Amino acid sequence: MTVKRRSGEETRAAILAATRRMFAEKGFDRATIRAIAAEAGCDPALVMRYFGSKRKLFFEAVDSPFESFPDAPTGSAGQLPEIAANLLEHWHRDKTFFGLLRAAASDEEAAALMREFFELRVRDHQPRVTGLPPDQAVCFGAMVVGVAFGREITRLPPLADMTSEDLGAMIGKVFCACNPPQED
């Protein structure tokens, strides 16, 4: 029997796929390098070789949808429902992010990692994507994350049964009602 060897890129991809599954299923705090390596079919030393630490592995594995959103015209609050719906649908399909979100609620190290992820991969994109001033863009993002938490983690009715589009429309209405456009 011959064993097919994987290329470095295939091994790296297998590790990232295993990481996404483990973080989504077990959470950031309970997913171990050893378990991720076993899931990927490689030695834990390879995980460390490719990524260096669990923190760096997280940054590679978790997708920040804000990074790929197009720019919005300033003051384009009409697009907020679509942005919220897109974020909610992304997280509904890819639950990797929730592994850290769950852990951040009770673990300071995970909370610090969440803040670092926000600073490095989200904050600068929020005003660009939403067209809102930075403080309002952060508030909008927090609102969407809170709804996603209620829908995906605590499964609050009726959030758990609503579509991403319906939730996005609701978030957009609430946010716009609380933050009417400023007149010059």
N, C-alpha and C positions, 0 to 999 in steps of 0.2 A: 504494500500500500504506500503510495506516495502522498506526502502532505504538500498541498499547494501553499507556497509562501506568498504572503501579501507584501505589496510595496509599502514603503513608508507612508505614502499618501492614503493608501487603503487602510492601514492600521490606524492612522490619525482619524480618518473618517469613522471607523468602527468605534473608536474611543469616544468621539463626540456624540455619535448616535446613542451609545450606551449611557453616556452622561445625561443626555436629554431624557431618556427613559427613566433613569434612576432618580434624577432630581424631580421629575414630574410625579413618580410613584412614591418615593420615600421622603422627599424633601432634601434640601441642601444639607441640613445638619446630620441626617441619618445615612446619606449616600456616602460610602467610603471609597477611597482610591482602590482598595483591594476588590470591593464588589464591582466597581466600574470596570476594572481590568478583567475580572472574571466574565462579566457580561460581554465585553468586547473580544474575549478570547485571546488575551495577551497577558504578559507579566506586568505587575504593578510598576516595576521600574520603567517600563516603556511609557506609561502614563506620565510619570514624573519627567522622563527624558523629553517628551514632546511638549509638556505644558508647564512643568516646574512646580506647580502647587495647585491645590484644589481651588483657590481663589482665581488663578489664571485660567484654569480649566472652565470655571463658571463663566468668566468673561468671554471665552471663545464659544461656549455652548449656547448661551442665552442670546437670543435674537432681540435687538431693540428695533421694533418696527418704525419708530420715529426716524431712524437713520435713512430709511428708504422712501419716506413720504415726500411728495413734491412740495415746493414752497407755496405758501398761500399768500394772496394779496393782503396787505395790512388791513385790519378791520373787517376781515371776511368771516364774521361770526356765523354766517349762513352755512358754512361748510363744517361747522362743529359737529352736527349730528352724524355726518358721513365719517369724519375722523374718529369719533367715539365708536361708531359701529365697526369700522375697520380694525381698531385696536381690540375691541371686545371679541370680534370674530377670530383675530389672530391668536389671542390668548385662549379662546375656546378650543382651537385646533392644536395649539402648541402650549402645553401646560408647564413647560420647563420653568418659566418665570415664577410660577406659584410655589415651587419648591423652596425658593429663597424667601418669598413673601410670607409663607407660613412660618418659617424659622425666624424671620426678622421680628415677628410679633413677640417672641419670648427669649431671644438669644442676642446679646449685644454684639457679638462678633458678626452674626448674620445681618443685623441691623446696620452695622458699619459697612459691610460689603454692599448692602442695598443702597446706602447713601453714596458710596464710591461709584457704583454702577450708574446711579442717577446723574452724578456730577460729570462722569466721563462719557456716558453714552446717550443721555436723554436731555439734560437741561438745555443745552444750546440749541437743540432741535425743536423744542416745544414752541417758542415764539415764531420760529421760521415756518413751522407746519400750520400752526393755528392762526397766525396773523394777530395774535393777542400780545399785549405787553407782557414782559417776563413774569411778573408776579401773578397775573391772571392765567397765563399759560400753565404755570405750575399748579395753580388751584384747579384748573380744568383737568389736568393730568391726574391729580390726586382723586378727583371726583370719579373719573373713569376707572382708576385702579380700585377704588372703594366698591363701585358697582360690580366690577369683575370679581372681587373677593367675595361679595355676597352671592353672586351667581355661581361661581365655580367651586368655592371652598366651603362656605357655610350652607350653600344651596337654599337660600332664603326664597320662600314663595312670595310673590309671583316671579321674582327675578330669575329663578332657576328655569322657569318655563318660557321665558320671553326670548324672542329672537334678538340677535345683535342689532338689527336695524331698528326694532322697536325700542330697545334700550338706548341706542344712540340718539334717536329722535327725542326721547324723554330727557336725556342728559342735556342735549342741545337746548331744549325749551327751558329747562330749569336754569341752566347756566346763563342763557341770554336774558332771562327775566331778572336775574340777580345782578347782571352786569350789562345794563343797556349801553349802546354805543354813546360815546362822549361827543357832544357837539362842539365844534370849534368856534 
